[in-house]
Amino acid sequence: MFDLNPILEFSRTNCVAICAALVPANLLATSQTLLMLWFRRPMRQMWLMVAIASLYALVMVLHVMTWLMIGVVMIQTFILLGLGAMCLCTNLGAIAYAIYRQPNLYREKFTVGKPSPFA
């Protein structure tokens, strides 16, 4: 069985350094995702940036969960948990909107009914 205690203890021991790196990385990566959405970058770049930004957010949420597992309930844990969850939701919403906004180039091939005059 895989023992998670050393990883969890490392996360709690180096909390200041982890949070000092993850908070700016989270905010910058999520901001970059929104800027790429605004400037209509290609979907390949959007998927890559959303994956990177979501990884930062997921690591932050898991880091805060290590504190909640041992019973540390303070305002900082909830602020960081909210930040990670908000960044994760923003990234998922950005990719969903980018997919929704993308034109469907093959719509005429799959229509049922009378044929398209462009075929």
Rosetta constraint file for C-alpha pairs under 8 A:
AtomPair CA 4 CA 8 HARMONIC 6.15 0.50
AtomPair CA 5 CA 9 HARMONIC 5.95 0.50
AtomPair CA 6 CA 10 HARMONIC 6.04 0.50
AtomPair CA 7 CA 11 HARMONIC 6.26 0.50
AtomPair CA 8 CA 12 HARMONIC 6.36 0.50
AtomPair CA 8 CA 66 HARMONIC 6.09 0.50
AtomPair CA 9 CA 13 HARMONIC 5.95 0.50
AtomPair CA 10 CA 14 HARMONIC 6.07 0.50
AtomPair CA 11 CA 15 HARMONIC 5.88 0.50
AtomPair CA 11 CA 18 HARMONIC 7.48 0.50
AtomPair CA 11 CA 63 HARMONIC 6.37 0.50
AtomPair CA 11 CA 66 HARMONIC 7.34 0.50
AtomPair CA 12 CA 63 HARMONIC 7.87 0.50
AtomPair CA 12 CA 66 HARMONIC 7.09 0.50
AtomPair CA 12 CA 67 HARMONIC 6.95 0.50
AtomPair CA 14 CA 18 HARMONIC 6.12 0.50
AtomPair CA 15 CA 19 HARMONIC 5.95 0.50
AtomPair CA 16 CA 20 HARMONIC 5.89 0.50
AtomPair CA 17 CA 21 HARMONIC 6.25 0.50
AtomPair CA 18 CA 22 HARMONIC 5.98 0.50
AtomPair CA 19 CA 23 HARMONIC 5.73 0.50
AtomPair CA 19 CA 60 HARMONIC 7.68 0.50
AtomPair CA 20 CA 24 HARMONIC 7.16 0.50
AtomPair CA 21 CA 25 HARMONIC 6.25 0.50
AtomPair CA 22 CA 26 HARMONIC 5.74 0.50
AtomPair CA 22 CA 56 HARMONIC 6.57 0.50
AtomPair CA 22 CA 57 HARMONIC 7.99 0.50
AtomPair CA 22 CA 60 HARMONIC 6.56 0.50
AtomPair CA 23 CA 27 HARMONIC 6.28 0.50
AtomPair CA 24 CA 28 HARMONIC 5.94 0.50
AtomPair CA 25 CA 29 HARMONIC 5.88 0.50
AtomPair CA 25 CA 56 HARMONIC 6.97 0.50
AtomPair CA 26 CA 30 HARMONIC 6.06 0.50
AtomPair CA 26 CA 53 HARMONIC 6.31 0.50
AtomPair CA 26 CA 56 HARMONIC 5.64 0.50
AtomPair CA 26 CA 57 HARMONIC 6.04 0.50
AtomPair CA 26 CA 84 HARMONIC 7.55 0.50
AtomPair CA 26 CA 87 HARMONIC 6.99 0.50
AtomPair CA 27 CA 31 HARMONIC 6.01 0.50
AtomPair CA 27 CA 87 HARMONIC 7.47 0.50
AtomPair CA 28 CA 32 HARMONIC 6.05 0.50
AtomPair CA 29 CA 33 HARMONIC 6.24 0.50
AtomPair CA 29 CA 49 HARMONIC 7.23 0.50
AtomPair CA 29 CA 52 HARMONIC 7.30 0.50
AtomPair CA 29 CA 53 HARMONIC 4.96 0.50
AtomPair CA 30 CA 34 HARMONIC 6.37 0.50
AtomPair CA 30 CA 50 HARMONIC 7.72 0.50
AtomPair CA 30 CA 53 HARMONIC 5.70 0.50
AtomPair CA 30 CA 87 HARMONIC 6.22 0.50
AtomPair CA 30 CA 90 HARMONIC 7.34 0.50
AtomPair CA 30 CA 91 HARMONIC 6.44 0.50
AtomPair CA 31 CA 35 HARMONIC 6.17 0.50
AtomPair CA 32 CA 36 HARMONIC 6.07 0.50
AtomPair CA 32 CA 49 HARMONIC 7.57 0.50
AtomPair CA 33 CA 37 HARMONIC 6.24 0.50
AtomPair CA 33 CA 46 HARMONIC 6.86 0.50
AtomPair CA 33 CA 49 HARMONIC 5.92 0.50
AtomPair CA 33 CA 50 HARMONIC 6.26 0.50
AtomPair CA 33 CA 53 HARMONIC 7.59 0.50
AtomPair CA 33 CA 91 HARMONIC 6.87 0.50
AtomPair CA 33 CA 94 HARMONIC 7.30 0.50
AtomPair CA 34 CA 38 HARMONIC 6.15 0.50
AtomPair CA 34 CA 91 HARMONIC 7.93 0.50
AtomPair CA 34 CA 94 HARMONIC 6.77 0.50
AtomPair CA 35 CA 39 HARMONIC 6.15 0.50
AtomPair CA 36 CA 40 HARMONIC 6.00 0.50
AtomPair CA 36 CA 41 HARMONIC 5.36 0.50
AtomPair CA 36 CA 46 HARMONIC 6.73 0.50
AtomPair CA 37 CA 41 HARMONIC 6.38 0.50
AtomPair CA 37 CA 46 HARMONIC 7.33 0.50
AtomPair CA 37 CA 94 HARMONIC 6.83 0.50
AtomPair CA 37 CA 98 HARMONIC 6.72 0.50
AtomPair CA 41 CA 45 HARMONIC 6.59 0.50
AtomPair CA 41 CA 46 HARMONIC 6.70 0.50
AtomPair CA 42 CA 46 HARMONIC 6.39 0.50
AtomPair CA 43 CA 47 HARMONIC 6.02 0.50
AtomPair CA 43 CA 98 HARMONIC 7.47 0.50
AtomPair CA 43 CA 99 HARMONIC 7.96 0.50
AtomPair CA 44 CA 48 HARMONIC 6.38 0.50
AtomPair CA 45 CA 49 HARMONIC 6.19 0.50
AtomPair CA 46 CA 50 HARMONIC 6.01 0.50
AtomPair CA 46 CA 95 HARMONIC 6.98 0.50
AtomPair CA 47 CA 51 HARMONIC 6.04 0.50
AtomPair CA 47 CA 95 HARMONIC 7.10 0.50
AtomPair CA 48 CA 52 HARMONIC 6.32 0.50
AtomPair CA 49 CA 53 HARMONIC 6.03 0.50
AtomPair CA 50 CA 54 HARMONIC 5.78 0.50
AtomPair CA 50 CA 91 HARMONIC 5.63 0.50
AtomPair CA 50 CA 92 HARMONIC 7.33 0.50
AtomPair CA 50 CA 95 HARMONIC 7.03 0.50
AtomPair CA 51 CA 55 HARMONIC 6.08 0.50
AtomPair CA 52 CA 56 HARMONIC 6.52 0.50
AtomPair CA 53 CA 57 HARMONIC 6.35 0.50
AtomPair CA 53 CA 87 HARMONIC 7.81 0.50
AtomPair CA 53 CA 88 HARMONIC 7.64 0.50
AtomPair CA 53 CA 91 HARMONIC 7.03 0.50
AtomPair CA 54 CA 58 HARMONIC 5.94 0.50
AtomPair CA 54 CA 87 HARMONIC 7.37 0.50
AtomPair CA 54 CA 88 HARMONIC 5.43 0.50
AtomPair CA 54 CA 91 HARMONIC 6.49 0.50
AtomPair CA 54 CA 92 HARMONIC 7.98 0.50
AtomPair CA 55 CA 59 HARMONIC 6.10 0.50
AtomPair CA 56 CA 60 HARMONIC 6.27 0.50
AtomPair CA 57 CA 61 HARMONIC 6.26 0.50
AtomPair CA 57 CA 84 HARMONIC 4.66 0.50
AtomPair CA 57 CA 85 HARMONIC 6.90 0.50
AtomPair CA 57 CA 87 HARMONIC 6.09 0.50
AtomPair CA 57 CA 88 HARMONIC 5.58 0.50
AtomPair CA 58 CA 62 HARMONIC 6.14 0.50
AtomPair CA 58 CA 84 HARMONIC 6.81 0.50
AtomPair CA 58 CA 85 HARMONIC 7.98 0.50
AtomPair CA 58 CA 88 HARMONIC 7.13 0.50
AtomPair CA 59 CA 63 HARMONIC 6.01 0.50
AtomPair CA 60 CA 64 HARMONIC 6.24 0.50
AtomPair CA 60 CA 80 HARMONIC 7.39 0.50
AtomPair CA 60 CA 81 HARMONIC 7.31 0.50
AtomPair CA 60 CA 84 HARMONIC 5.76 0.50
AtomPair CA 61 CA 65 HARMONIC 6.17 0.50
AtomPair CA 61 CA 80 HARMONIC 7.58 0.50
AtomPair CA 61 CA 81 HARMONIC 5.58 0.50
AtomPair CA 61 CA 84 HARMONIC 5.51 0.50
AtomPair CA 61 CA 85 HARMONIC 6.95 0.50
AtomPair CA 62 CA 66 HARMONIC 6.52 0.50
AtomPair CA 63 CA 67 HARMONIC 7.15 0.50
AtomPair CA 64 CA 68 HARMONIC 6.45 0.50
AtomPair CA 64 CA 77 HARMONIC 6.03 0.50
AtomPair CA 64 CA 80 HARMONIC 6.96 0.50
AtomPair CA 64 CA 81 HARMONIC 6.16 0.50
AtomPair CA 65 CA 69 HARMONIC 5.98 0.50
AtomPair CA 66 CA 70 HARMONIC 6.84 0.50
AtomPair CA 67 CA 71 HARMONIC 6.52 0.50
AtomPair CA 67 CA 72 HARMONIC 5.41 0.50
AtomPair CA 67 CA 73 HARMONIC 7.75 0.50
AtomPair CA 67 CA 77 HARMONIC 7.47 0.50
AtomPair CA 68 CA 72 HARMONIC 5.38 0.50
AtomPair CA 68 CA 73 HARMONIC 6.40 0.50
AtomPair CA 68 CA 77 HARMONIC 7.71 0.50
AtomPair CA 72 CA 77 HARMONIC 7.84 0.50
AtomPair CA 73 CA 77 HARMONIC 6.58 0.50
AtomPair CA 73 CA 78 HARMONIC 7.83 0.50
AtomPair CA 74 CA 78 HARMONIC 6.85 0.50
AtomPair CA 75 CA 79 HARMONIC 6.18 0.50
AtomPair CA 76 CA 80 HARMONIC 6.09 0.50
AtomPair CA 77 CA 81 HARMONIC 5.97 0.50
AtomPair CA 78 CA 82 HARMONIC 5.93 0.50
AtomPair CA 79 CA 83 HARMONIC 6.11 0.50
AtomPair CA 80 CA 84 HARMONIC 6.12 0.50
AtomPair CA 81 CA 85 HARMONIC 6.08 0.50
AtomPair CA 82 CA 86 HARMONIC 5.87 0.50
AtomPair CA 83 CA 87 HARMONIC 6.09 0.50
AtomPair CA 84 CA 88 HARMONIC 6.11 0.50
AtomPair CA 85 CA 89 HARMONIC 6.11 0.50
AtomPair CA 86 CA 90 HARMONIC 6.00 0.50
AtomPair CA 87 CA 91 HARMONIC 6.14 0.50
AtomPair CA 88 CA 92 HARMONIC 6.28 0.50
AtomPair CA 89 CA 93 HARMONIC 5.97 0.50
AtomPair CA 90 CA 94 HARMONIC 6.01 0.50
AtomPair CA 91 CA 95 HARMONIC 6.38 0.50
AtomPair CA 92 CA 96 HARMONIC 6.17 0.50
AtomPair CA 93 CA 97 HARMONIC 6.07 0.50
AtomPair CA 94 CA 98 HARMONIC 6.13 0.50
AtomPair CA 95 CA 99 HARMONIC 6.16 0.50
AtomPair CA 96 CA 100 HARMONIC 6.17 0.50
AtomPair CA 97 CA 101 HARMONIC 5.97 0.50
AtomPair CA 98 CA 102 HARMONIC 6.18 0.50
AtomPair CA 106 CA 110 HARMONIC 7.17 0.50
AtomPair CA 107 CA 111 HARMONIC 6.59 0.50
AtomPair CA 108 CA 115 HARMONIC 7.98 0.50
AtomPair CA 108 CA 116 HARMONIC 6.35 0.50
AtomPair CA 108 CA 119 HARMONIC 7.80 0.50
AtomPair CA 111 CA 115 HARMONIC 7.81 0.50
AtomPair CA 115 CA 119 HARMONIC 7.45 0.50
